[in-house]
Amino acid sequence: LSSSTATLKDTQDELNKKALQTLERARDLDPEDHQIILYLSLQLALVRQISDAIEHLQEALQLCKDDMNSLHLLALLFSAQKHYQHALDVINMAVVEYPESFSLLFTKVKLEWIHKGPEEALVTCRQMLQMWQMVYNVLQHSGSEKGSSVTETPVIKKHNGLHLTLPDAHDTDSGSQRASSLAASRLEQAMSEITMQSSTMKQGPMQLWTALEQIWLQAAELFMEQQHLKEAGFCIQEAASLFPTSHAVLYMRGRLAEMKGNLEEARQLYDEALTVNPAGVEIMHSLGLVLSRLGRRDLAQKVLRDAIRIQTTSHRAWNSLGEVLQAQGKNEAAIECFLTALDLESSSPVIPFTVIPREL
């Protein structure tokens, strides 16, 4: 775990080496423990030894063929090799075994987005909302039976009789005009619910509500990819009604502002998001690009270098740093960054390998 949180490259390299040695020793002591082999494979994946990682993971799957985390990691490894259809096949197989795993479904959405386009990925997002609704209803039912045994957490929005749907961005006459008005009316309804004095406590584990926030934000990202900005705004508002000051919500609000050309507003939102999550590499990456577009290239360079210090394998941060250096006339340094970005991108999974949980 330390190797993932270390910030300096030398420290990371040293800790990765130690982690590999320790896991190899553990595997030698207990070669039948599929969990140890999974972690060994994950550690190899983190240092981008993709082929070796797959080889070890196949051993783990022979010992326990339907282990969820092993199947998830295999899909990510295939995605790192750009074998997206193989990755999707594995994820779909895992989803059949574990239909209520939001972690698997988020990876499925990313794979569909890259391999088949945002439209197909949005279909899965809709299915995830239905799945969430089902899990929520089951929890509500069991909670009402057990009285006050369900955990209570602070609420912003009343979710009684909750019914979740994504706006439909299709219209034969005028693109997304009808969908936009639908989104606007739903948004108005959502806003009135937020401000209702009768807002109560929402029930269920916090993890469940975080998953709902992530589904809305994932849908927002897909709508933005299609230039359906009103629908994206609606989804972000739904997420904000759950956790208005979460770094993920602030970041996505920044992304939307940037797409609308409001660069200064975007910068402020990215700054706020970074205050909440100072190690957010994705936030730093977007902030660096906006600062560069605002002409503040020295600060942009600093922010992007900070992002790379935290996550040395971020090909997007390396590429953006190259663009900033190029704009500053530092061509040699820029080329070096571009080459590093290309090399890292060639082994980059659709979602970071760190999504696989590690429990000692």
N, C-alpha and C positions, 0 to 999 in steps of 0.2 A: 504493500500500500504506500509506503514511504516513497518508492520510486516514482509514483504517479504525481505526488504532491511536491517533490523537490523542484526548485526553480532553476538552478544553474545546471547547464548541460553536463559539466564534468561530474557533478554530484549525481545527476540522473543516471549517467552512464555507469558510474560505480555501483549505485544501488541496484540498477537493472542486472548488472553482472552478478552481484551477490544473490539477488533473488533467484536468478537462473540456477546458480550453483546449489543453493539451498533446496530448491524444488527438485533438481536432479538427484540430490542425495536422498530426499524423502521418497522419490519414486523408486530408487534402488532398494530402499528399506521395505517398501510396500508396493510392489509392482502391480498388485490387483486393485489398488484404490483408484477408481476412475476420476475422483475429485482432484487428486494430486496431479494426475496427467492433464486434466482440464486446465488447472492453474499453470502448469508448465507450458501448455500450448498457448494460453493467454499471454504469458510473459514473453514468449517468442513472438507473438503477434504484436505486442507493444513495441518491440525493437525491430519490427518489420521483417522478421524472418518468416515470411508467409508460408513458403513450401514446407519448412520444418514444422511450423505450427499445425498445418493440416495433417501432416504425417502423424504427429503425436495425438492429435484430436481423433483420428480414426481409431487409434488404440483405445482411447477413452470410450468411444461409441461402441466398440466391440464388447467392452465390459458392461456398458449400460446404454443400450441402443436408443432409448427414448428420453434421455436426460435433457431437460429443457435448455439449460445453459450451454451444453455442448452443441446442441442443434443450432442455437442462436449464434454461437461463436463461429460455427461452420459456415453459416449464411454470411456473416460479416467477412470471413476470410475469402469466400468466393467473390464477394463484392469488391474486396481489395484487389483481387486479380481481374476485376472487371467482367467476371462471368455472372452477369446479372440474372439471367434466366435460371441458372443452377441455384443461385442464392435464393431466388423467389420460390423455386421448387422446394427447397429445404425449409424456408420460412412457412410456406403453406402447409407442409407436412407437420411442422411443430405446432402451428395454430390449430390444426385438427386435434392434436393431442392436448393442447392447453388453450382452449378457445377464449379464456378470460384473462390471458396475459396481455396487458396493454403494452408492455415492453416489446414483445414480439410484433404486435400490430403496428407500433410506431416504426419499427424497422421495415415492416412490409410496405407501409406508406412511402417511406424514402425510396425503397427499391422500385416500387411502381412509378413513382414520380420520375426517377432517372431513366428507367427502362421503357415505360409505356406512356409517360406524360402525366400532367397534373390532374386531368379529368378522371382518369382511372383511380388515382390516389385519393381523390375526393370521395369516390364511392366507398372506399375503405374507411375514410373518416366518418362518413355517415353511419356505416356499420358499427364503428367504435362508439359513436354517440348512443346508438341503440343498445349496445352491450353495456355501456355505462348505466343507462336508464334501468336495465334489467338488474344489474348488480345493486344499484341504489334502491330499487323497489324491494328486493329480497332483504336488504339490510333494514329498510324501514319497517317491513313486515315483522322481521325477527326482533327489531327494537321495540315495536309496540307490544309484542308478546312478553318481552322480558322487562318491560317497564323502563327504568332509567339505566339499563346496563350498557346502552350504546354510548360511545364517547361523544361528548358535545364539544364543538369548536366554535369560535366566534364567526358570526355570519354578516354578510353584507346584503345578501339578496334572499328573499323568501322563495323557497323551493318546494312549497306544498303543491302536490299534483304536477310535479315537474314534467314538462314535455319538451324534448330537445330536438330541433331540426336545423339543418344548415340551410341558408338561403339557396334558391335554385338560380343559377346564373345563365339560364337559357331562355331566349325569347326569339321567335321567328321574325318578328317585325323590326325590333330596334335593339338588337344585341342584348344588353343586360338591363334595359330600362325598367321592364316589369319587375325583374328580380331586385333591382335597386330600390324600387318603391316598396316591395315586400320587405326587404332588409330594413328600410327606413322605418316602416310601421312596426316591425318587430323590435327595432332599436328603441323606438319611442316607448313601446310597451315595457321593454327591459329597464329603461331609465325610470319609468314610473314605479316599477317594482323595487328598484334600488332605493328610491326616496320614500317609499312607504314607511310610515311610522310603525307599522305593525311587523317590521322585519324581526324575525325570531332567531333562535339558534338553529344552525344547520347541524344535522346529525350524521354520524358516520366517521370513519377514520380520516384524518387529514390527507393521507395518501390518496384516497379516492377523489377528493376535491382537487388535489394537485394534478391528478390524471385528467380530470375534466378540463382544467385550465390548459393543460398541454394539448388536448385534442382541439380545443377552440383555436389555440395559437397555430397549431399545425395547419388547420383548415385555412386560417388567415393567410399563412405563407403561400399556400397553394392558390388561393384566390389572387394574391398579389402577382404570382407568377403568370396568371392569365390576364393581368391588368384589370381585374374586377375589384376596384379599390373600395367601393361602397360595401360590397359583401365582406371584404377583408376587415373593414372598419367595424362592421356589425359583430364579426367573430371576436375581434380584439375587445370590443365593449363587453361581450359576454364573459370573456376571461377576466377583464378588469372588475366586473361585478363580483367576482369571487375573491380576487386578490389584487386590489388596485395598485399597491406599491411593490408588487413582486418584480424582480429584475427582468423576468421573462416578458411580462406585460409591458414594462417601460421600454424594453428593447424593441419589441414588435411595434409599439406606437412610434418609436423613432424610425423604424424601417418604413412605415407607412408615410410618415411626414417627409422622409427623404424621397420616396417615390412621387410624392405630390410636388416636389421641388422646394419644400420648406426646409432648407438646409440648417438654418440657425436653430429652428425648433427641434430638428432631428438631433443636432449636436447636444442641446440641453437635455433631451430625453436619454441619449446614450450616456451622458455624464451622470445623470441620476441613477441609471441602471448600474453603472460602474461603482457608484457609491454603495449600492446595496450588495453588489457582487464584484469586489475588487479584482478577482482572479478570472473574470469572464472574458475568455479569449475571443469569442465571437463578437462580444460587445466592443472590445478594443479594436478588433478588425474593422468593424463598421464605423467606429468613431474616427479611426485613422484615415479612412477613405473620405469621410465628410470633411475633416479638417483640411485634407489635401485639396478638396474641391473648393473650400473656402479660402484657399491660398495660404493656409498656415502650415507649410510643409515641414518646417523644423519640428513642430509639435507633433505633426502626423507621424514623422519618422520615429520620434521617441515612443509614441504610443504603440506603434507596430513592433518596434524592437522589444518593448515590454511584453507584448503578446507572445513573441517568439521565445523570450526567456522562460515564460510560464509553460508554453507548449511548443517544444522545438520541432515537432512533426506537423505543425499547421501549415500546409502548403498554400492555403489562401493568404495567410499573413505574410509568408515569404514573397509571394507573387505581388501583393499590394505594396510591400516595402520596396520591391524592385521598381514598381511604377512610380512611387514617390521619389526614389533616388534618380530615376531616369528624368523626371520632371525638373530635378535640381541640377541636371547636367552631369551627374556622377555615373557615367555609363558603365564603367568596369564593375563597380560595386553592384549596379543594377543587374547586369548580366549574371553575376554570381548568384544573386537572389533568385532570378528566373530559373536558372539551372537547378538550384536546390529545390525550388517549388515543383518543377517538372519531375524530379526524381522522387520526391515525397508523394506527389499526386498518384504516381504509378502504383503505389502500394497502400493507398488510402481507402479505408472502408466507408460505406455510406453513413454510418454512425460510428463515433469513436468506440474502440474496443473496450474502453473503461465502463461502458454500459453493462457489461457482464459483471454481476456481483461477486465480490470475493469475501468469503466468510471463513475465518480461521477457527 
